[in-house]
Amino acid sequence: MERTSEVRHEYFDGELFAMVGASEAHALIVTNLLGELRNQLRGGECRIYANDIRVQVAVTGLYTYPDVIVVCQPPEFFEKEHRNTLVNPTLIAEVLSESTEAYDRGKKFDHYRTLESLSDYLLVAQDEAKIEHFSRQKEGWLLTVAKGLSGVLPLPSIDCELRLAGIYEWVEVG
């Protein structure tokens, strides 16, 4: 059903949740994230996907569409013939909005943490130049925050760094 639907849905525990359209700031931030990552990862092993590739969290049964996904090992798909549901993301980035922020920080991150392949989770603000980076450590998840347009966020697991000035280009932030 999802492959033929005009509306994307998240799926969890037998329920479908329609995904609503994004704001201009959201779309620009996603585009800028993709561009910054592509420029730095070009020619390497990692692949970058935009928000039209679904992620399956097998342990919990969640199917979701992250805003940005990076995979640094050979990509594995739930259905090999369709190649639209990824099961082994390395990095997931979610651009926060008022309607999704609590979920992205809470229950959705609870699901994502069960993905053995996931090493990095980014929460990207729309209303200010701020990225929260959760990186997997042996003893749990470590939070690092980059703020302000002069901020830089190192992502050593994928050998990148994100300049917030680039991520927030054309975005009006307070």
C-alpha positions in Angstrom: 0.0 0.0 0.0 2.8 2.5 0.9 4.5 2.1 -2.5 1.3 3.3 -4.3 0.1 5.9 -1.8 0.3 9.6 -2.5 0.8 10.2 1.2 3.7 8.8 3.2 2.9 7.0 6.5 4.8 5.8 9.5 3.8 2.4 10.8 3.9 1.2 14.3 2.0 -1.5 16.3 -0.7 -2.0 13.7 -1.4 1.7 13.2 -0.6 4.0 10.2 0.3 7.7 10.9 0.1 10.1 7.9 3.1 12.3 7.5 2.3 16.0 7.0 4.0 18.4 4.7 7.2 20.3 5.7 7.8 24.0 6.2 10.2 26.0 4.0 12.8 26.0 6.8 12.5 22.3 7.2 12.9 21.6 3.5 15.9 24.0 3.3 17.6 22.4 6.3 17.2 18.9 4.9 18.5 20.1 1.5 21.5 21.8 3.1 22.3 18.7 5.3 22.2 16.5 2.2 24.5 18.9 0.4 27.0 19.3 3.2 27.2 15.5 3.8 27.4 14.7 0.0 30.3 17.2 -0.5 32.3 15.5 2.3 31.4 11.9 1.7 31.7 12.0 -2.1 33.9 9.1 -3.4 33.8 7.2 -0.1 31.9 4.2 1.1 29.0 6.1 2.7 25.7 6.7 1.0 23.2 9.5 1.8 19.5 9.2 1.5 16.8 11.8 1.7 13.4 11.5 3.4 11.9 9.2 0.8 13.7 6.1 2.0 12.0 4.3 4.9 13.8 2.7 7.8 12.6 -0.4 9.5 13.4 -0.9 13.2 13.0 -4.7 13.3 13.2 -5.0 17.1 10.2 -2.7 17.7 8.3 -2.9 14.4 8.6 0.8 13.6 8.6 1.9 10.0 9.6 5.5 9.6 10.9 8.1 7.2 13.9 10.0 8.7 14.8 13.3 7.2 18.4 12.3 6.3 20.1 8.9 6.5 23.7 8.0 6.1 24.8 4.3 5.6 28.5 3.6 5.8 28.4 -0.2 5.2 26.7 -2.0 2.3 23.0 -0.9 2.5 20.7 -3.7 3.6 17.0 -3.5 2.6 14.0 -5.3 4.2 12.8 -6.3 0.7 15.7 -6.7 -1.7 13.5 -6.4 -4.8 12.1 -3.0 -3.8 15.1 -1.4 -2.1 13.0 1.2 -0.3 13.1 0.1 3.3 16.6 0.3 4.9 17.5 -1.7 8.0 21.1 -0.6 8.7 21.5 3.2 9.0 24.7 4.6 10.4 23.4 8.1 11.0 19.9 9.4 11.2 19.0 13.1 11.3 15.6 14.5 12.2 14.7 18.2 11.7 12.5 19.2 14.6 9.1 20.8 14.4 6.6 21.7 17.1 4.4 18.8 16.2 7.2 16.1 16.1 9.9 17.3 18.6 8.7 15.4 21.6 8.3 12.2 19.6 11.7 12.6 17.9 13.4 13.2 21.2 11.5 10.5 23.1 9.8 7.4 21.7 11.3 7.6 18.2 14.8 7.8 19.7 13.9 4.8 21.9 13.2 2.9 18.7 16.3 4.1 16.9 18.6 3.1 19.8 17.7 -0.5 19.2 19.3 -0.4 15.7 22.8 -2.0 16.2 24.1 -0.2 13.1 23.2 3.3 14.3 26.1 5.3 15.7 24.8 8.8 15.4 21.5 10.6 15.8 21.1 14.3 15.0 18.2 16.5 16.1 18.3 19.7 14.1 16.3 22.8 15.3 14.4 24.9 12.8 14.0 28.1 15.0 17.6 28.5 16.0 21.0 27.4 14.7 21.4 24.3 16.9 22.2 20.6 16.3 22.1 18.1 19.1 24.3 15.1 18.3 23.8 11.8 20.1 26.7 9.4 19.5 26.8 5.8 20.6 29.4 5.0 23.2 30.2 1.7 24.9 28.4 2.9 28.1 25.4 4.6 26.3 24.7 7.7 24.2 26.8 10.9 24.5 25.2 14.2 23.8 27.1 17.0 22.1 25.5 20.3 21.1 26.6 22.8 18.4 25.0 26.2 18.4 25.2 29.4 16.5 26.0 30.1 12.9 29.8 29.9 13.7 29.3 26.4 15.2 30.9 23.3 13.8 29.7 19.8 14.7 32.3 17.0 14.2 31.0 13.6 13.2 34.1 11.4 13.6 32.2 8.1 13.0 31.7 9.2 9.3 34.7 11.4 9.1 32.7 14.6 8.5 32.0 17.9 10.2 28.9 20.0 9.8 29.2 23.8 9.6 26.0 25.3 11.0 26.4 28.3 8.6 26.0 25.8 5.8 23.2 23.9 7.3 21.2 27.0 8.0 21.9 28.8 4.7 18.8 30.7 3.5 17.0 29.8 6.8 15.7 32.6 9.0 16.8 31.6 12.6 16.2 33.6 15.8 
